[in-house]
Amino acid sequence: MKSVTLVCLLFVAQLLSAEPYRLTLNGEPWQGALVIGNTNPGAAVSVDGASVAVTDDGYFIFGFGRFEDQAKVVEVEHQGTRYLTTVPVKPREFPTERIDGLPAAKVNPPAERLARIAREQAEVKSARSVWSDQRAFLESFIWPSEGRISGVYGSRRILNGEPKRPHYGMDIANVTGTPVVAPASGVVTMAVDDHYYTGGTIIIDHGYGLNSTYLHLSQVDVKVGQRLEQGQKMGEIGATGRATGPHLDWRLNIGTSLRLDPQLIIPPEPQKE
């Protein structure tokens, strides 16, 4: 009799300790969108069959690239049961941007510059591959600078009349010397002032694979390994690298290859102090 009672008590305790499955997804699933999910602590998560890192309290991220046109399948394994959620992607219309007046060597670099460009691209890839368990990706991002939106994510670029790859950043135009601040906290993984295409360049790791990049800076005020708080000045707008005028080219990535639209994670207008 005692053993039956003990089994019953254990069964009741298991029922009381079981947490109902839950999943929330924040972020409209547009092409170029960052999506932040939250599920039960301790659950395992995969997106399209690939495992993703999950915080102790159940947060994780994934995104949709510019050309993605298929739904993503989010699988959560919680207390021995697998749950599947299908997330359809929302298509967008992307404009065509024509940019003339660029130096010919910046559109089609001469052979003697190719080794340098390859080396710098490898440096960028290394800086974007940094992974940490920071939780800055959960912050509400702010504008990194004030100015006019002069270029948008996903636009088809025609440089000096020659079709090129789409633009993967948000351009904010303003005068040289306009402050650039960290839109969220993080750790600097790249800080250089002379890359061939991008000139002054900063990359910040925000945790769990999310990183952001700031291009064409006239001044770089931070160093690799430095911790930045949201709103902290890190550089100034410029026209270094391949640029026809002073502006900030701001980019958002998950890892090294998934390019997202930073304009989708900030308010419509810059914050005012």
C-alpha positions in Angstrom: 0.0 0.0 0.0 2.8 2.4 0.9 4.5 1.8 -2.5 1.3 2.5 -4.4 0.9 5.7 -2.4 4.4 6.8 -3.1 4.0 6.2 -6.9 0.8 8.2 -6.9 2.6 11.1 -5.0 5.4 11.0 -7.5 3.0 11.2 -10.4 1.2 14.1 -8.9 4.5 15.9 -8.3 5.5 15.4 -11.9 2.2 16.9 -13.1 2.6 19.9 -10.8 6.1 20.5 -12.0 5.3 20.2 -15.8 5.3 23.6 -17.5 2.8 23.9 -20.4 4.5 24.4 -23.8 4.7 28.0 -25.0 6.3 29.9 -27.9 6.2 33.6 -28.7 7.8 35.2 -31.8 8.5 38.9 -31.8 9.2 40.7 -35.1 7.2 40.7 -38.3 8.7 38.0 -40.6 9.5 40.3 -43.6 12.3 39.5 -45.9 15.3 41.0 -44.0 13.7 40.7 -40.6 15.1 39.7 -37.3 12.8 37.5 -35.2 13.3 37.0 -31.5 11.6 33.9 -30.0 10.9 32.8 -26.4 10.0 29.4 -25.2 10.2 27.2 -22.1 13.6 27.4 -20.3 15.6 24.3 -21.0 13.8 23.6 -24.3 15.9 22.7 -27.4 15.2 24.8 -30.6 15.9 24.3 -34.2 15.0 26.4 -37.3 14.8 24.6 -40.6 16.5 21.6 -39.0 19.5 23.6 -37.7 20.0 23.9 -33.9 20.0 27.5 -32.5 21.4 28.7 -29.2 18.8 29.4 -26.4 19.3 31.5 -23.3 18.6 30.1 -19.9 15.2 31.8 -19.9 14.3 30.6 -23.4 15.2 33.4 -25.8 16.6 32.7 -29.3 16.9 34.4 -32.6 16.6 33.7 -36.3 16.0 35.8 -39.4 14.9 36.0 -43.0 17.3 37.0 -45.8 16.5 39.4 -48.6 15.8 36.7 -51.2 14.1 34.2 -48.9 10.6 33.2 -50.2 10.0 30.0 -48.2 8.4 29.6 -44.7 10.7 28.6 -41.9 9.9 25.7 -39.6 10.6 26.3 -35.9 10.9 23.1 -33.9 10.8 23.1 -30.1 11.5 20.0 -28.0 10.0 20.5 -24.5 9.8 17.8 -21.9 10.2 15.0 -24.4 7.6 16.3 -26.9 8.4 18.1 -30.2 6.3 21.0 -31.4 6.4 22.4 -34.9 5.5 26.0 -35.9 5.6 27.2 -39.5 6.5 30.9 -40.0 5.6 32.2 -43.5 7.8 35.0 -44.9 6.3 38.3 -46.0 7.7 39.5 -49.4 8.8 43.1 -49.9 9.3 45.4 -52.9 12.9 46.6 -53.1 13.8 49.8 -55.1 16.5 50.3 -57.6 19.2 52.9 -56.6 21.5 54.4 -59.2 24.8 55.9 -57.9 27.0 57.7 -60.3 30.3 59.6 -59.8 32.2 56.8 -58.0 35.9 56.4 -58.8 36.3 53.7 -61.4 38.7 51.8 -59.2 36.1 51.5 -56.4 33.5 50.0 -58.8 35.9 47.5 -60.5 39.1 47.4 -58.5 42.4 46.9 -60.3 44.1 43.6 -60.0 46.8 44.9 -57.6 44.0 45.7 -55.1 42.4 42.3 -55.1 44.7 40.7 -52.5 44.0 43.5 -50.1 40.3 43.3 -50.6 40.3 39.5 -50.0 42.3 40.0 -46.9 39.9 42.7 -45.6 36.9 40.5 -46.4 38.4 37.7 -44.4 38.9 40.1 -41.5 35.3 41.1 -41.6 34.1 37.5 -41.7 36.3 36.7 -38.7 34.8 39.6 -36.7 31.3 38.6 -37.6 31.9 35.0 -36.6 32.5 35.9 -32.9 29.9 34.2 -30.7 29.1 35.2 -27.1 26.3 34.7 -24.6 25.7 38.5 -24.2 22.0 39.4 -24.1 22.2 42.8 -25.8 20.2 41.4 -28.7 17.1 41.7 -26.4 17.6 45.5 -26.0 15.3 48.0 -27.9 17.8 49.3 -30.5 18.1 53.0 -31.2 19.3 54.9 -34.2 23.1 55.0 -34.3 23.1 58.5 -35.7 20.9 61.3 -36.8 20.3 62.2 -40.4 18.4 61.5 -43.6 17.8 58.0 -44.9 19.7 58.0 -48.2 19.8 54.3 -48.9 17.8 51.3 -47.9 18.3 47.6 -47.4 17.8 45.2 -50.3 17.9 47.9 -53.0 19.2 46.9 -56.4 22.4 48.9 -56.9 23.6 50.3 -60.2 27.0 51.9 -59.8 28.3 54.1 -62.5 25.7 52.5 -64.8 26.8 48.9 -63.9 24.5 46.6 -62.1 26.0 45.2 -58.8 24.9 43.2 -55.8 22.0 44.5 -53.7 22.7 46.9 -50.9 22.5 45.3 -47.5 22.5 48.3 -45.2 20.6 51.3 -44.1 22.3 54.6 -45.1 22.0 57.6 -42.9 23.3 60.8 -44.5 24.7 63.8 -42.5 27.7 66.0 -42.4 31.2 64.6 -41.7 31.8 64.5 -38.0 28.2 63.7 -37.0 28.5 61.4 -33.9 27.8 57.7 -34.3 26.7 55.8 -31.2 26.1 52.2 -30.3 22.4 51.4 -31.0 22.7 48.6 -28.4 25.3 47.5 -26.0 28.0 45.0 -27.1 31.7 44.3 -27.6 33.8 45.6 -30.5 35.1 42.9 -32.7 36.5 45.2 -35.5 37.8 48.8 -35.4 39.7 49.9 -38.5 40.0 53.2 -40.4 41.1 52.3 -43.9 39.4 49.3 -45.5 39.3 49.6 -49.3 35.6 49.6 -49.8 34.2 50.6 -46.4 36.9 52.9 -45.0 36.5 53.4 -41.3 34.7 50.3 -40.1 33.4 49.1 -36.7 31.7 45.8 -35.9 29.9 45.1 -32.6 28.9 41.7 -31.2 25.5 41.8 -29.5 25.4 38.2 -28.4 23.9 34.9 -29.7 25.3 35.5 -33.2 23.8 39.0 -33.7 26.3 41.6 -34.9 26.2 45.1 -36.4 28.5 46.9 -38.7 29.2 50.7 -39.3 30.9 51.8 -42.5 32.6 54.9 -44.1 33.4 56.5 -40.7 35.7 59.5 -40.7 36.8 58.8 -37.2 36.9 55.5 -35.2 37.0 56.1 -31.4 36.9 52.5 -30.1 39.2 49.4 -30.0 38.7 45.7 -30.4 37.5 44.1 -27.2 36.0 47.3 -25.8 32.6 47.0 -24.1 30.1 49.6 -25.3 26.9 50.7 -23.7 23.8 51.8 -25.7 24.2 55.4 -26.8 27.9 55.5 -26.2 29.8 57.4 -29.0 32.1 55.2 -31.0 32.9 57.2 -34.2 31.8 59.9 -36.6 30.1 59.9 -40.0 32.4 60.2 -43.0 32.9 59.4 -46.7 35.8 57.0 -46.5 36.1 54.0 -48.7 33.5 53.7 -51.6 31.3 56.6 -51.0 30.1 59.7 -52.9 29.3 61.7 -49.8 29.3 61.6 -46.0 26.9 59.0 -44.6 26.8 56.0 -42.3 26.1 52.6 -43.8 24.7 50.5 -41.0 24.3 46.7 -41.3 22.9 43.9 -39.2 23.9 40.2 -39.4 23.4 36.9 -37.8 26.7 35.2 -38.0 28.7 35.7 -41.2 26.2 35.4 -43.9 22.6 36.2 -42.9 22.1 39.9 -43.8 19.2 41.6 -42.1 17.5 45.0 -42.3 18.5 47.3 -39.3 15.7 49.7 -40.2 13.1 47.0 -39.1 14.4 47.1 -35.5 14.4 50.8 -34.7 11.7 53.5 -34.2 10.7 55.5 -37.3 12.6 58.6 -36.2 15.9 59.1 -34.4 15.8 59.5 -30.6 16.1 63.0 -29.3 18.2 63.9 -26.3 
